[in-house]
C-alpha cells in the first residue's frame, strides 16, 4: 500500500508538471518537452552504455551531445516547416522504427546495443516520438491543448487501471520473459477503462472526432502504451537494471514514466492525421 501512495503522489506531481505548461501556452509546453528530451536521452544513453554514462564523456561525448541537441532541431523543422512531404517522411520513419521494435519484442529477440543501432534508435524512436507528441496540439494548424490532454488521460487511466487490476486480479503473465509483474488481467482492465474514458470524451468534449474514432484512440493508446512499456522493459533487461533512473520515487526515471507516451505518440499522431483527412 505504501508503494501505491508513493506512486500516486509522484504521478500527480508529474501530471501537474506536464499539464500546467500545456494549458499555459505552447512555448512553455515546448520548453518542458525540450527539458524532458534531455533527461530521456541521458537515461537512454545510460542504458545503452551499460549504466556507466557520464555527460560529455571522452569516448562518446561528441556523438552523445549531438543526440542531446536533436530535439530542438527536430521540433523546429517539424513544427515550423509546415511541409507535408517532410511531415509524412518523418512520421513514417518513426512509425516503422517503433513497429520494428515491437516485432523484435514479440519475437523475443534482444535489440543488441550496436553503436549504429543505438544512435538510430535514440534519434528516431526516442527523440522523434517525443517531437510528435509535442506536435499533437498543432495537428489542426492551431494550438489545441485538449488533444494532448485526452491522449495523456487515456495513457494514465490505462496504466493506473492495469496496475490496480494486475495487483488485485492478476494471475496470468502477459509477457513473463520481459516483465513478470504484468498480467493479462491488468492489461484487459487498462484497455476497458481506456475505452470507457474515450466514450466520456466523445460525450463531453467537442473535438470533431466521431464515436468510432474515439474508441479507436482508446484501444490504440492502451495497447500501444502497454507495448511501449514492454519495449522499454526489454531495454532495461538487456542493460541489467531495474529502472532507467531515480528521478521519480515509485516509478524510477522519467523514461520509466514516459515509455508508453513515447511509443504510442507516433501512432496516435498518424491516426489523427487519418481522421482529419477522411472525415
Phi, psi and omega in degrees: 000322179300319179297322180298315180294319178299314179299320182294315180295316179296317181296323179294314178298318179298319180295319179297318180298326179277318189282325181299308177297324181303316183269347179286299170192164187293328182291322176292325177297317177295323179297315177297320177299320179296315179297317178299320181297321179297316180294316181297316180295320178301313181293322180294317179294326175299320179295312184282349176258020180060036174067025179241018185287138170235141183302128180056043176292158186300317188291324185221021185302315183295314181293325178292322179297321177298318179296320178300323187268005182286334182298308179298327178293311181299313185290329176294312180295316187287314185278322186273335185289323183054033180259117186294324180295313178299318180301314183290320178297313179303314182293315182296318180299317181290317179299315180296321177299316180292326176297317179299317178298319179296316179294322178299321178294311184295331177275002177061042177249136175292156186277348181052111186279067172282153183301314182298315182294322179299313181295319181296313181295319180299318181288317190266300183297313188277297185287316180299318179296322179292325177297317178296321177301314180289344181268348182304320181299335183257018185293336178260019178070014170211154186286119180228095185294341184292334177296315178291320179302316180295318179298313179297317181298320178294319177298312185292319180293324178294313179299314183294315180295321179297321179295312182295313180295323179295316179293322185278316188241353188298123177229322184258120182295142180281314180209077192301323185292338182251314183221089186300333184280341180283135183238160176296321179297319178295317178301315181295322177297316177297319180297314181298314182290328177294319178293318179300315180295323178296325176293323177295318177298319179300320184285323190249349180246138179258086182242019177058037175242135181282169183303311182293331177291320176296316179297318178300316178297321179297317180291313181300313183299315181293311183293314182287328175297317177296317179297320178297322176297319180291323177299315179294324177297325178294319176300314181294323180296318179292325179283344179077033180232159180274317183232157179280343181189193182227023184291323190242107180304131180089345182238332184102238180261176178295325177298324176296327183275331186254007183301320179293318180297315182299313184288321185280334186307312181299323181288322176293318178299314179298319179297318179295323176296315179297314178302318182295321185271339180272324183297000000 
